[in-house]
Amino acid sequence: MSGVNLHLNEKDPVQQNRAIRDLFAGRSNAAGTVTLTANTTTTAVNALNCSAGSKVFLFPRTANAAAVVASTYVATVASGTFTITHPSNANADKNFFCVCLG
């Protein structure tokens, strides 16, 4: 789900109103999905809306993701990216929903 991307100098009230309606409907560019990299212990995620002070939340989408959730965490958050630390195994379908706020 993504919302309307407004330019910083947007003057069109129709576009501004649409962006506000999208936010009220729960749409934003803060949500996405990530698949943990198999056979390694870290996965880097590009997230344009993240900054160093952002909070990242992960929610398992698949059974293999749920199986590693207790030992999976967001290790670092920086401008435009975050890194997840997780167990290394061959499962290629460790899929998570992610939300980056702040």
PEGI-V585618 format. One record per residue. N is the residue number from 1. RES is the residue in one letter. PHI is phi in whole degrees, -180 to 180 (none if undefined). D_LAST is the distance of its C-alpha to the last C-alpha in Angstrom with 1 decimal. Layout:
# PEGI-V585618
n & res & phi & d_last
N & RES & PHI & D_LAST
N & RES & PHI & D_LAST
This chain:
# PEGI-V585618
n & res & phi & d_last
1 & M & none & 17.7
2 & S & -133 & 16.3
3 & G & -99 & 16.2
4 & V & -73 & 18.0
5 & N & -94 & 17.0
6 & L & -95 & 18.0
7 & H & -70 & 19.3
8 & L & -55 & 18.1
9 & N & -104 & 21.6
10 & E & -59 & 22.1
11 & K & -109 & 25.0
12 & D & -75 & 26.0
13 & P & -65 & 25.3
14 & V & -66 & 26.0
15 & Q & -65 & 23.1
16 & Q & -63 & 20.8
17 & N & -65 & 22.0
18 & R & -62 & 21.7
19 & A & -63 & 18.0
20 & I & -65 & 17.6
21 & R & -61 & 19.9
22 & D & -60 & 18.0
23 & L & -63 & 14.8
24 & F & -65 & 17.1
25 & A & -83 & 18.7
26 & G & 93 & 15.7
27 & R & -92 & 15.5
28 & S & -158 & 12.5
29 & N & -90 & 12.1
30 & A & -90 & 9.3
31 & A & -106 & 12.2
32 & G & -167 & 15.1
33 & T & -134 & 17.8
34 & V & -146 & 18.9
35 & T & -111 & 22.4
36 & L & -67 & 23.0
37 & T & -70 & 25.6
38 & A & -71 & 29.0
39 & N & 60 & 31.1
40 & T & -150 & 28.4
41 & T & -107 & 26.0
42 & T & -138 & 22.8
43 & T & -135 & 21.0
44 & A & -91 & 18.8
45 & V & -123 & 16.5
46 & N & -80 & 15.7
47 & A & -143 & 12.3
48 & L & -57 & 12.1
49 & N & -86 & 8.5
50 & C & -84 & 7.4
51 & S & -139 & 7.6
52 & A & -57 & 9.1
53 & G & -91 & 6.5
54 & S & -72 & 4.4
55 & K & -110 & 6.2
56 & V & -111 & 8.9
57 & F & -119 & 11.4
58 & L & -115 & 14.9
59 & F & -135 & 17.7
60 & P & -65 & 21.3
61 & R & -103 & 23.1
62 & T & -127 & 26.4
63 & A & -62 & 28.8
64 & N & -67 & 28.6
65 & A & -69 & 24.8
66 & A & -63 & 25.4
67 & A & -69 & 28.1
68 & V & -110 & 25.8
69 & V & -62 & 22.8
70 & A & -67 & 24.0
71 & S & -118 & 24.0
72 & T & -117 & 21.0
73 & Y & -152 & 17.8
74 & V & -84 & 14.9
75 & A & -84 & 16.5
76 & T & -142 & 14.4
77 & V & -133 & 11.2
78 & A & -140 & 11.8
79 & S & -64 & 11.5
80 & G & 82 & 12.3
81 & T & -160 & 13.2
82 & F & -146 & 13.2
83 & T & -121 & 16.4
84 & I & -106 & 17.8
85 & T & -101 & 20.8
86 & H & -156 & 23.4
87 & P & -65 & 27.1
88 & S & -93 & 29.4
89 & N & -154 & 31.6
90 & A & -83 & 33.2
91 & N & -64 & 31.4
92 & A & -96 & 29.8
93 & D & -115 & 28.2
94 & K & -87 & 25.4
95 & N & -101 & 23.0
96 & F & -127 & 19.6
97 & F & -83 & 17.1
98 & C & -138 & 13.5
99 & V & -135 & 10.1
100 & C & -118 & 7.0
101 & L & -121 & 3.8
102 & G & 103 & 0.0
